[in-house]
Amino acid sequence: MGLMKALTEVFTGLRPSGDLTIANYLGAIKPMIDLQDKDVLIFVADLHALTDQEAKTAAEHRKEMVVDYLALGIDPDKADIFIQSDIKDEILYLNFFLSRHISLAEIMRVPALKDKLKDPKHPERASFLLAGYPIMMAADILLQAAKTVPVGEDQMSHIEVTRLLARRFNKKYGDILVEPKAQVVKPLRVLSLTGNGKMSKSQPNGAILLDEDPKKTVAKIKKAATAVEGEMNDVLESHFVIAESLASDDQKKQLEDIKTRNTAKEKVMGQFKVLLADIVSTFVSDFQAKKKELLEDPDRIEQILAKGKQRAQDNARQVISEIERALKF
C-alpha cells in the first residue's frame, strides 16, 4: 500500500526577513490568513534563506517572523507553524533521494532559477546551493504530503519540478508521494510611495515598514506621489489597493467617494492622503501592539512552534517510512 493520501490540505511558507513592509503583508501573508480555514501548515523557510543570507542572519529573523505572522492575523488554533530547520534531518534525507531523479541540465532550465544562476551582478550567489533550491523545495512539500501549494506565477516552475519528481519516483517505486497541485496567487504589485518601482525595504523612504513609528509612516504618506486631478495612474492605483485592503466598511465608502470625485476632476488628493494615513497608521499601530504582547509571552511562541514541529515531523517521518519501505533501504 502506498501513501497517496494528503496529510496537509494547504502548505505554504516565507523566508525569514526583518523589516516587513505593507507590501509583504498584502502580497504574501494576507493570502495565508485568507486560507487558514482550510487546514494550513505554514513554515518559516530558514534553510532556503541560506541561498543568499548568512546563517546568522536567517537565525536572527526566524522567530521574529513567527511573531509577525501571529500579530498580522495567523490563528494558531487554525494553522500550524513550524521552522524549516526543525526538521532538517528529514528534509536533507529526502533531498538526497530526490536528487537522483532529476538531471543537472533539467535544473539549469528551471525558468525561476536560471536567471539567478546567470546574474552577472551577483556571481557569488550562483552557488550549488541555489541550483539545488528546487529539489529542497520539493522535499519540503512532499514530506508534508501536501495537496495544495499557493504560489505566485514566478514560482510555478518550482512546483512543476516537485510534481515531476513525485511522478518519476512513483513510477519507479509505486504510489508513495502525493503530487501537489499549485494554487496560483494573484500577483499584487504595491509600488513605492515615491513612485520609483516596487515597494521594498531596501528603499525605506518609499516603504511602509510595519515596525516603524506610525508617525514616520504618516509623514511618508503626506509626501507620497499621487496623480493630478482626474487621473488614476499606477502609483495612485497602488495606494488605493493598500487603502482598500486595510479599510473598514465605512472607510471603503469614503474611498469610493474620493475615486468618484477624482474622476470628476475635483481636488481630493489631500483628503485621500489624510484617509490613507489614518487607515495605515491604525493598522501599523494595531500590529505593533499585538507584536509587543506576543514578545512578552515567549513561552506561548515556543508552544505554538512545538505543536507545529510535531505535526511536521510526524508527517515527514510517515512519508520517509513509506519511502524506505519502497526502496528497501
KEKEDREN-672893 format. One record per residue (C-alpha): x, z, y; residue in one letter; residue number from 1. Coordinates in steps of 0.05 Angstrom, whole numbers, padded with zeros to 5 digits, m for minus. Each point is the difference from the previous one (the first is absolute). Last residue first. Layout:
BEGIN
+--------+--------+--------+---+-----+
:     c1 :     c3 :     c2 : r :   k :
+--------+--------+--------+---+-----+
:      X :      Z :      Y : a : NUM :
...
+--------+--------+--------+---+-----+
END
This chain:
BEGIN
+--------+--------+--------+---+-----+
:     c1 :     c3 :     c2 : r :   k :
+--------+--------+--------+---+-----+
:  00333 :  00043 :  00016 : f : 329 :
: m00052 : m00031 : m00045 : k : 328 :
: m00016 : m00046 :  00058 : l : 327 :
: m00075 :  00012 : m00008 : a : 326 :
:  00008 :  00074 : m00010 : r : 325 :
:  00049 :  00005 :  00058 : e : 324 :
: m00049 : m00037 :  00044 : i : 323 :
: m00059 :  00044 : m00020 : e : 322 :
:  00039 :  00063 :  00014 : s : 321 :
:  00023 : m00029 :  00066 : i : 320 :
: m00072 : m00011 :  00022 : v : 319 :
: m00020 :  00071 : m00018 : q : 318 :
:  00062 :  00027 :  00034 : r : 317 :
: m00017 : m00037 :  00064 : a : 316 :
: m00072 :  00023 :  00002 : n : 315 :
:  00019 :  00073 : m00012 : d : 314 :
:  00056 : m00006 :  00052 : q : 313 :
: m00047 : m00028 :  00053 : a : 312 :
: m00052 :  00054 : m00014 : r : 311 :
:  00050 :  00056 :  00001 : q : 310 :
:  00034 : m00027 :  00062 : k : 309 :
: m00066 : m00002 :  00037 : g : 308 :
: m00017 :  00071 : m00017 : k : 307 :
:  00071 :  00024 :  00018 : a : 306 :
: m00005 : m00038 :  00066 : l : 305 :
: m00065 :  00034 :  00020 : i : 304 :
:  00027 :  00068 : m00021 : q : 303 :
:  00064 : m00011 :  00040 : e : 302 :
: m00040 : m00020 :  00061 : i : 301 :
: m00043 :  00063 : m00006 : r : 300 :
:  00062 :  00043 : m00006 : d : 299 :
:  00027 : m00030 :  00064 : p : 298 :
: m00057 :  00030 :  00041 : d : 297 :
:  00024 :  00000 :  00073 : e : 296 :
:  00017 : m00074 : m00006 : l : 295 :
: m00073 : m00013 : m00017 : l : 294 :
: m00026 :  00034 :  00063 : e : 293 :
:  00050 : m00037 :  00043 : k : 292 :
: m00021 : m00066 : m00031 : k : 291 :
: m00073 :  00014 :  00014 : k : 290 :
:  00015 :  00016 :  00073 : a : 289 :
:  00044 : m00062 :  00006 : q : 288 :
: m00054 : m00046 : m00029 : f : 287 :
: m00053 :  00029 :  00046 : d : 286 :
:  00045 : m00011 :  00061 : s : 285 :
:  00015 : m00071 : m00021 : v : 284 :
: m00073 : m00018 : m00010 : f : 283 :
: m00021 :  00032 :  00066 : t : 282 :
:  00058 : m00035 :  00036 : s : 281 :
: m00021 : m00067 : m00030 : v : 280 :
: m00073 :  00003 :  00021 : i : 279 :
:  00013 :  00028 :  00069 : d : 278 :
:  00056 : m00050 :  00014 : a : 277 :
: m00044 : m00057 : m00023 : l : 276 :
: m00057 :  00024 :  00045 : l : 275 :
:  00046 :  00006 :  00061 : v : 274 :
:  00032 : m00068 : m00016 : k : 273 :
: m00069 : m00033 : m00005 : f : 272 :
: m00022 :  00028 :  00067 : q : 271 :
:  00062 : m00029 :  00033 : g : 270 :
: m00010 : m00066 : m00036 : m : 269 :
: m00072 : m00006 :  00023 : v : 268 :
:  00002 : m00047 :  00060 : k : 267 :
: m00060 : m00043 : m00014 : e : 266 :
:  00013 : m00071 : m00025 : k : 265 :
: m00066 : m00006 : m00038 : a : 264 :
:  00041 :  00000 : m00065 : t : 263 :
:  00030 :  00066 :  00025 : n : 262 :
: m00071 :  00028 :  00009 : r : 261 :
: m00017 : m00017 : m00072 : t : 260 :
:  00064 :  00030 : m00026 : k : 259 :
: m00009 :  00063 :  00041 : i : 258 :
: m00071 :  00008 : m00027 : d : 257 :
:  00025 : m00008 : m00071 : e : 256 :
:  00053 :  00053 :  00013 : l : 255 :
: m00052 :  00048 :  00028 : q : 254 :
: m00043 : m00010 : m00062 : k : 253 :
:  00061 :  00014 : m00044 : k : 252 :
:  00012 :  00064 :  00040 : q : 251 :
: m00070 :  00025 : m00018 : d : 250 :
:  00012 : m00015 : m00074 : d : 249 :
:  00067 :  00036 :  00002 : s : 248 :
:  00062 : m00042 :  00009 : a : 247 :
:  00062 : m00003 : m00044 : l : 246 :
: m00005 : m00071 : m00029 : s : 245 :
: m00034 : m00026 :  00063 : e : 244 :
:  00056 :  00023 :  00045 : a : 243 :
:  00057 : m00027 : m00042 : i : 242 :
: m00034 : m00067 : m00011 : v : 241 :
: m00016 : m00002 :  00075 : f : 240 :
:  00074 :  00008 :  00016 : h : 239 :
:  00016 : m00058 : m00048 : s : 238 :
: m00052 : m00044 :  00035 : e : 237 :
:  00032 :  00017 :  00067 : l : 236 :
:  00068 : m00022 : m00026 : v : 235 :
: m00026 : m00063 : m00033 : d : 234 :
: m00037 : m00024 :  00062 : n : 233 :
: m00072 :  00013 :  00019 : m : 232 :
: m00012 : m00029 :  00070 : e : 231 :
: m00055 :  00010 :  00051 : g : 230 :
:  00040 :  00047 :  00043 : e : 229 :
:  00076 : m00008 : m00008 : v : 228 :
:  00031 :  00029 : m00062 : a : 227 :
:  00031 :  00064 : m00027 : t : 226 :
:  00072 :  00025 :  00003 : a : 225 :
:  00006 :  00075 : m00008 : a : 224 :
:  00023 :  00045 :  00058 : k : 223 :
: m00060 :  00047 : m00005 : k : 222 :
:  00007 : m00003 : m00076 : i : 221 :
:  00072 :  00024 :  00004 : k : 220 :
: m00019 :  00059 :  00045 : a : 219 :
: m00056 :  00020 : m00048 : v : 218 :
:  00050 : m00001 : m00058 : t : 217 :
:  00048 :  00043 :  00040 : k : 216 :
: m00056 :  00051 :  00012 : k : 215 :
: m00016 : m00002 : m00074 : p : 214 :
:  00070 :  00028 : m00015 : d : 213 :
:  00029 : m00043 : m00055 : e : 212 :
: m00011 :  00013 : m00074 : d : 211 :
: m00049 : m00058 : m00010 : l : 210 :
:  00043 : m00050 :  00037 : l : 209 :
: m00040 : m00051 :  00040 : i : 208 :
:  00052 : m00054 :  00008 : a : 207 :
:  00019 : m00044 :  00059 : g : 206 :
:  00054 :  00044 :  00030 : n : 205 :
:  00021 :  00021 : m00071 : p : 204 :
:  00028 : m00068 : m00019 : q : 203 :
:  00031 :  00016 : m00068 : s : 202 :
: m00064 :  00040 : m00013 : k : 201 :
: m00034 : m00067 : m00005 : s : 200 :
: m00061 : m00034 :  00030 : m : 199 :
:  00004 : m00074 : m00013 : k : 198 :
:  00028 : m00048 :  00052 : g : 197 :
:  00011 :  00011 :  00075 : n : 196 :
: m00068 :  00015 :  00031 : g : 195 :
:  00024 :  00066 :  00030 : t : 194 :
: m00051 :  00039 : m00040 : l : 193 :
:  00032 : m00031 : m00062 : s : 192 :
: m00046 : m00040 : m00043 : l : 191 :
: m00041 :  00023 : m00060 : v : 190 :
: m00007 : m00055 : m00051 : r : 189 :
: m00046 :  00022 : m00056 : l : 188 :
:  00006 : m00039 : m00065 : p : 187 :
: m00061 :  00003 : m00045 : k : 186 :
:  00020 :  00039 : m00062 : v : 185 :
:  00002 : m00045 : m00061 : v : 184 :
: m00021 :  00037 : m00063 : q : 183 :
:  00049 : m00020 : m00054 : a : 182 :
: m00020 :  00006 : m00073 : k : 181 :
:  00042 :  00038 : m00050 : p : 180 :
:  00020 : m00022 : m00070 : e : 179 :
: m00005 :  00063 : m00042 : v : 178 :
:  00060 :  00005 : m00047 : l : 177 :
: m00004 :  00008 : m00075 : i : 176 :
: m00037 : m00059 : m00031 : d : 175 :
:  00051 : m00021 : m00051 : g : 174 :
:  00077 : m00005 : m00001 : y : 173 :
:  00017 : m00072 :  00019 : k : 172 :
: m00062 : m00023 :  00037 : k : 171 :
: m00009 :  00069 :  00030 : n : 170 :
:  00069 :  00000 :  00030 : f : 169 :
: m00008 : m00070 :  00028 : r : 168 :
: m00068 :  00016 :  00029 : r : 167 :
:  00022 :  00066 :  00031 : a : 166 :
:  00062 : m00033 :  00030 : l : 165 :
: m00041 : m00056 :  00031 : l : 164 :
: m00052 :  00049 :  00028 : r : 163 :
:  00055 :  00041 :  00033 : t : 162 :
:  00034 : m00063 :  00027 : v : 161 :
: m00067 : m00023 :  00028 : e : 160 :
: m00007 :  00068 :  00033 : i : 159 :
:  00067 : m00012 :  00035 : h : 158 :
: m00024 : m00069 :  00023 : s : 157 :
: m00061 :  00031 :  00031 : m : 156 :
:  00042 :  00045 :  00046 : q : 155 :
: m00003 : m00045 :  00062 : d : 154 :
: m00075 : m00006 : m00009 : e : 153 :
: m00008 :  00074 :  00010 : g : 152 :
: m00011 :  00043 : m00061 : v : 151 :
: m00053 :  00044 : m00034 : p : 150 :
:  00017 :  00010 : m00074 : v : 149 :
: m00057 :  00001 : m00051 : t : 148 :
: m00005 :  00019 : m00073 : k : 147 :
:  00062 :  00044 : m00002 : a : 146 :
:  00031 :  00019 : m00067 : a : 145 :
:  00040 :  00053 :  00039 : q : 144 :
:  00065 : m00022 : m00033 : l : 143 :
: m00018 : m00072 :  00013 : l : 142 :
: m00004 :  00009 :  00076 : i : 141 :
:  00066 :  00037 :  00010 : d : 140 :
:  00036 : m00044 : m00051 : a : 139 :
: m00024 : m00063 :  00036 : a : 138 :
:  00027 :  00028 :  00065 : m : 137 :
:  00067 :  00013 : m00034 : m : 136 :
:  00000 : m00072 : m00024 : i : 135 :
: m00017 : m00028 :  00068 : p : 134 :
:  00056 :  00042 :  00032 : y : 133 :
:  00055 : m00025 : m00045 : g : 132 :
:  00028 : m00048 :  00051 : a : 131 :
: m00001 :  00056 :  00051 : l : 130 :
:  00041 :  00044 : m00047 : l : 129 :
:  00048 : m00058 : m00011 : f : 128 :
:  00014 :  00003 :  00074 : s : 127 :
: m00019 : m00049 :  00055 : a : 126 :
: m00002 :  00056 :  00052 : r : 125 :
:  00073 : m00007 :  00017 : e : 124 :
: m00013 : m00073 :  00021 : p : 123 :
: m00041 :  00024 :  00059 : h : 122 :
: m00001 : m00055 :  00053 : k : 121 :
:  00010 : m00055 : m00052 : p : 120 :
: m00064 :  00020 : m00038 : d : 119 :
:  00004 : m00038 : m00066 : k : 118 :
: m00023 :  00057 : m00045 : l : 117 :
: m00054 :  00017 :  00050 : k : 116 :
: m00026 : m00071 : m00001 : d : 115 :
:  00000 : m00001 : m00076 : k : 114 :
: m00042 :  00063 : m00008 : l : 113 :
: m00071 : m00013 :  00022 : a : 112 :
:  00004 : m00070 : m00029 : p : 111 :
:  00024 :  00020 : m00069 : v : 110 :
:  00047 : m00057 : m00018 : r : 109 :
:  00062 :  00043 : m00008 : m : 108 :
: m00036 :  00042 : m00052 : i : 107 :
: m00014 : m00062 : m00041 : e : 106 :
:  00073 : m00020 :  00002 : a : 105 :
:  00020 :  00070 : m00021 : l : 104 :
: m00043 : m00008 : m00062 : s : 103 :
: m00060 :  00042 : m00020 : i : 102 :
: m00018 :  00034 : m00065 : h : 101 :
:  00063 :  00042 : m00013 : r : 100 :
: m00010 :  00037 :  00066 : s :  99 :
: m00065 :  00029 : m00025 : l :  98 :
:  00036 :  00044 : m00051 : f :  97 :
:  00049 :  00030 :  00051 : f :  96 :
: m00054 :  00009 :  00054 : n :  95 :
: m00040 :  00039 : m00052 : l :  94 :
:  00057 :  00051 : m00005 : y :  93 :
:  00013 :  00000 :  00075 : l :  92 :
: m00073 :  00017 :  00015 : i :  91 :
: m00005 :  00053 : m00055 : e :  90 :
:  00062 :  00036 :  00023 : d :  89 :
: m00019 : m00006 :  00074 : k :  88 :
: m00066 :  00037 : m00009 : i :  87 :
:  00010 :  00048 :  00059 : d :  86 :
:  00037 : m00058 :  00034 : s :  85 :
: m00067 : m00033 :  00017 : q :  84 :
: m00029 :  00060 :  00037 : i :  83 :
: m00071 :  00015 : m00020 : f :  82 :
: m00069 : m00002 :  00031 : i :  81 :
: m00068 :  00007 : m00034 : d :  80 :
: m00063 : m00024 :  00035 : a :  79 :
: m00069 :  00031 :  00002 : k :  78 :
:  00013 :  00075 :  00004 : d :  77 :
:  00065 : m00015 :  00037 : p :  76 :
: m00040 : m00032 :  00056 : d :  75 :
:  00042 : m00051 :  00039 : i :  74 :
: m00023 :  00006 :  00072 : g :  73 :
:  00056 : m00009 :  00050 : l :  72 :
:  00026 :  00071 : m00008 : a :  71 :
:  00004 : m00010 : m00075 : l :  70 :
:  00040 : m00064 :  00003 : y :  69 :
:  00045 :  00029 :  00055 : d :  68 :
:  00014 :  00061 : m00044 : v :  67 :
:  00020 : m00046 : m00057 : v :  66 :
:  00045 : m00039 :  00047 : m :  65 :
:  00033 :  00064 :  00022 : e :  64 :
:  00015 :  00012 : m00073 : k :  63 :
:  00037 : m00066 : m00006 : r :  62 :
:  00035 : m00002 :  00068 : h :  61 :
:  00064 :  00039 : m00011 : e :  60 :
:  00009 : m00028 : m00070 : a :  59 :
: m00003 : m00072 :  00025 : a :  58 :
:  00052 :  00015 :  00053 : t :  57 :
:  00047 :  00035 : m00049 : k :  56 :
: m00005 : m00058 : m00049 : a :  55 :
:  00025 : m00047 :  00054 : e :  54 :
: m00050 : m00054 :  00018 : q :  53 :
: m00005 : m00075 : m00014 : d :  52 :
: m00015 : m00008 : m00074 : t :  51 :
: m00001 :  00076 : m00006 : l :  50 :
: m00071 :  00000 :  00026 : a :  49 :
: m00025 : m00025 : m00067 : h :  48 :
:  00023 :  00065 : m00031 : l :  47 :
: m00038 :  00040 :  00053 : d :  46 :
: m00065 : m00036 : m00014 : a :  45 :
: m00050 :  00055 :  00017 : v :  44 :
: m00055 : m00010 : m00052 : f :  43 :
: m00075 : m00004 :  00003 : i :  42 :
: m00049 :  00003 : m00059 : l :  41 :
: m00071 : m00019 :  00020 : v :  40 :
: m00062 :  00015 : m00041 : d :  39 :
: m00049 : m00045 :  00037 : k :  38 :
: m00026 :  00047 :  00055 : d :  37 :
:  00070 : m00005 :  00031 : q :  36 :
: m00006 : m00073 :  00019 : l :  35 :
: m00016 :  00008 :  00075 : d :  34 :
:  00056 :  00052 :  00006 : i :  33 :
:  00050 : m00049 : m00031 : m :  32 :
: m00022 : m00055 :  00049 : p :  31 :
:  00011 :  00051 :  00057 : k :  30 :
:  00071 :  00011 : m00022 : i :  29 :
:  00028 : m00071 :  00002 : a :  28 :
: m00021 : m00042 :  00060 : g :  27 :
: m00038 :  00051 :  00042 : l :  26 :
:  00048 :  00058 : m00011 : y :  25 :
:  00064 : m00041 :  00003 : n :  24 :
: m00026 : m00033 :  00064 : a :  23 :
: m00015 :  00068 :  00031 : i :  22 :
:  00074 :  00013 : m00008 : t :  21 :
:  00036 :  00044 : m00050 : l :  20 :
:  00064 :  00033 :  00024 : d :  19 :
:  00036 :  00013 : m00065 : g :  18 :
:  00003 : m00045 : m00061 : s :  17 :
: m00018 :  00009 : m00072 : p :  16 :
: m00018 : m00065 : m00036 : r :  15 :
: m00074 : m00008 : m00013 : l :  14 :
: m00045 :  00003 : m00061 : g :  13 :
: m00056 : m00028 : m00041 : t :  12 :
: m00035 :  00005 : m00067 : f :  11 :
: m00075 : m00010 : m00008 : v :  10 :
: m00040 :  00012 : m00064 : e :   9 :
:  00055 :  00037 : m00039 : t :   8 :
:  00003 :  00010 : m00075 : l :   7 :
: m00021 : m00072 : m00013 : a :   6 :
: m00009 : m00014 : m00074 : k :   5 :
:  00043 : m00053 : m00033 : m :   4 :
:  00036 :  00053 : m00042 : l :   3 :
:  00012 : m00036 : m00065 : g :   2 :
: m00028 :  00020 : m00068 : m :   1 :
+--------+--------+--------+---+-----+
END
